[in-house]
Amino acid sequence: MHIAILTLTFSLPGCGSLKEKRQRIGGLHARFGSKPSVAVCESGGRARHDASEWTFVIVGLSKREVESQCSQIEEKLERIVDARVMNVEREFV
C-alpha cells in the first residue's frame, strides 16, 4: 500500500468575497472525493478571499499508480479551477 499527500496552494486574484471564492474553486469534493482512493479537504486559507490550500490523500497498490493519480489531479485542477496554482507539494508516506 502506498500513500501520497498532495497539497496545492491557489491564488485567486481579484476575488472579493468568500462566496465568489467558493464559486471559483468549489466542487472539488464532488469531483475528486467520490473516488474511493482519494480524500480531499480545504486545508488552509479558509477565511481568505484571495487564496486557498487544498490537500488530497491518494492511496494505491503501487507507487507508480499513486504518482499517476497525483499527476492527473494536478492537470485536471489546472484546467477546471479559476485560480492560479502557486505551489504544489507531494509527500509519500
Secondary structure, DSSP 8 states (H G I E B T S, - for coil): -EEEEEEEEEE-TT--SHHHHHHHHTTHHHHHTTSTTEEEEEEE-TT-SSEEEEEEEEEESSHHHHHHHHHHHHHHHHHH-SSEEEEEEEEE-
